[in-house]
Amino acid sequence: MIKNWSSGREKNREIKVLTQHICMSVLKAQRVIDQIRGRSYEETLMILELMPYRASYPILQLVYSAAANANHNMGLNEADSFISKAEVNRSAIVKRLRPRARGHSYPIKKPTCHITIVLKEKSKSFFFLDQSI
């Protein structure tokens, strides 16, 4: 989903990407999302490629997709963008039954989650603030 908002002279252009029903716990995905929130696109890619968690791969695919959408649909440069918002929400729990002894069954609950990432273009004032640090 692409949102264009104009406020005054400056346009805040952002790309919102959502993936649904990822077979993973919310807490495991949240651990990775907390590391990339607010970081630049290039820094995010380096962090996600080097993280040892299984949750980093679907998030890496989502960030790639957001950057490709930003480039193709709005003509934004990936180097000038950053992760402005990243969140993980709980989704449906897939329930299965495992056969046990004496004809009984044991429930297996497989949690799923929705991951949302918003990629935003850095404004000119952000560049000056970033270089002074």
Disulfide bonds with the S-S distance in Angstrom:
none
